[in-house]
Amino acid sequence: MLVCPTCKCEYEEGYTFCNDCNCELVQVPEVSNENIIVNKVPKKVVLTVRSLISVAVFVVGIIILMSSINLADAEMANIMKSHGGSMDTSYYLIYLEQSIIKYRTLGCILSILGGLGVLINTRIK
């Protein structure tokens, strides 16, 4: 391929001078995809202290969420002890349901905040 060294216009075979610049055309080797060397640098995920704290908050939230029934059951055992070891079944079920909801809500909030913290604080270089 012939190219003008001044204006970089490409010309077909048969031309010797640029029509615009009047410069002598030079031969440029054609570039194929096989000759191109691409340096691919792998991306690294950089974890900061904030993102590690966010991961810990996320994990604690998931653990609370997964064990909300066991935590509520343990809380109900303490409530039963404070009431002398006996309680009406309907009250027991109401307290148990509210305790489960409390722990599930806490687990959801912690896991969402921790997950968002990981997304915000993790940088890719």
C-alpha positions as CSV (number, residue, x, y, z in Angstrom):
1,M,0.0,0.0,0.0
2,L,1.3,3.4,-0.9
3,V,0.9,6.3,1.6
4,C,1.8,10.0,1.6
5,P,4.2,10.6,4.5
6,T,2.8,14.1,5.0
7,C,-1.0,13.8,4.9
8,K,-1.2,10.0,5.4
9,C,-3.5,9.5,2.4
10,E,-3.6,6.0,0.9
11,Y,-3.0,5.5,-2.8
12,E,-3.4,2.5,-5.1
13,E,-0.5,1.1,-7.1
14,G,0.5,3.2,-10.0
15,Y,0.7,6.6,-8.2
16,T,4.1,7.9,-7.3
17,F,3.3,11.4,-5.9
18,C,0.5,12.7,-3.6
19,N,-2.1,14.8,-5.4
20,D,-2.5,17.1,-2.4
21,C,1.0,17.5,-1.0
22,N,3.1,16.7,-4.1
23,C,5.3,14.5,-1.9
24,E,6.7,11.2,-3.1
25,L,4.6,8.2,-1.8
26,V,6.2,5.6,0.4
27,Q,5.4,1.8,0.6
28,V,3.8,0.7,3.9
29,P,3.7,-3.0,4.8
30,E,0.2,-4.3,5.3
31,V,-0.6,-5.3,8.9
32,S,-2.4,-8.6,9.5
33,N,-4.1,-9.7,12.6
34,E,-1.4,-12.4,13.0
35,N,1.4,-9.9,13.3
36,I,-0.3,-7.8,16.1
37,I,0.9,-8.6,19.6
38,V,-1.5,-7.6,22.3
39,N,-0.3,-7.3,25.8
40,K,-3.2,-8.5,27.9
41,V,-2.8,-7.5,31.6
42,P,-5.0,-9.5,33.9
43,K,-7.2,-7.4,36.1
44,K,-6.6,-7.5,39.8
45,V,-9.2,-7.0,42.4
46,V,-7.9,-4.8,45.2
47,L,-9.5,-5.4,48.6
48,T,-9.3,-2.6,51.0
49,V,-9.9,-2.7,54.8
50,R,-13.4,-1.2,54.1
51,S,-14.2,-4.0,51.7
52,L,-13.0,-6.7,54.1
53,I,-15.2,-5.2,56.8
54,S,-18.1,-5.2,54.4
55,V,-17.5,-8.8,53.6
56,A,-17.5,-9.6,57.3
57,V,-20.8,-7.7,57.8
58,F,-22.3,-9.6,54.8
59,V,-21.2,-13.0,56.2
60,V,-22.6,-12.2,59.6
61,G,-25.9,-11.1,58.0
62,I,-26.2,-14.3,56.1
63,I,-25.4,-16.4,59.2
64,I,-28.0,-14.5,61.2
65,L,-30.5,-14.9,58.4
66,M,-29.9,-18.6,58.0
67,S,-30.0,-19.3,61.8
68,S,-32.9,-17.0,62.6
69,I,-35.2,-19.8,63.7
70,N,-32.5,-21.2,66.1
71,L,-31.8,-17.7,67.5
72,A,-35.5,-17.1,68.0
73,D,-35.9,-20.5,69.7
74,A,-33.0,-19.7,72.1
75,E,-34.6,-16.3,72.9
76,M,-37.9,-18.0,73.6
77,A,-36.2,-20.3,76.0
78,N,-34.9,-17.3,77.9
79,I,-38.4,-15.7,77.9
80,M,-39.9,-19.0,79.2
81,K,-37.4,-19.0,82.0
82,S,-38.3,-15.4,83.0
83,H,-42.0,-16.4,83.1
84,G,-41.4,-19.2,85.4
85,G,-41.2,-22.0,82.9
86,S,-44.7,-21.9,81.6
87,M,-46.6,-19.7,79.1
88,D,-49.8,-19.7,77.2
89,T,-49.3,-21.4,73.8
90,S,-50.8,-18.5,71.8
91,Y,-48.5,-16.0,73.5
92,Y,-45.5,-18.3,72.9
93,L,-46.3,-18.5,69.2
94,I,-46.7,-14.8,68.9
95,Y,-43.3,-14.1,70.7
96,L,-41.6,-16.8,68.6
97,E,-43.0,-15.4,65.3
98,Q,-41.9,-11.9,66.3
99,S,-38.4,-13.1,67.3
100,I,-38.0,-14.9,63.9
101,I,-39.1,-11.7,62.0
102,K,-36.7,-9.7,64.1
103,Y,-33.7,-11.9,63.3
104,R,-34.6,-12.2,59.6
105,T,-34.9,-8.5,59.3
106,L,-31.6,-7.9,61.0
107,G,-29.9,-10.6,58.8
108,C,-31.4,-9.0,55.6
109,I,-30.3,-5.5,56.6
110,L,-26.7,-6.6,57.4
111,S,-26.3,-8.8,54.3
112,I,-27.6,-6.0,52.0
113,L,-25.4,-3.3,53.6
114,G,-22.4,-5.6,53.5
115,G,-23.0,-6.6,49.9
116,L,-23.4,-2.9,48.9
117,G,-20.2,-2.1,50.8
118,V,-18.3,-4.8,49.0
119,L,-19.5,-3.5,45.6
120,I,-18.7,0.1,46.5
121,N,-15.3,-0.5,48.1
122,T,-13.8,-3.1,45.8
123,R,-11.7,-1.6,43.0
124,I,-10.6,-3.4,39.9
125,K,-7.1,-2.4,38.5
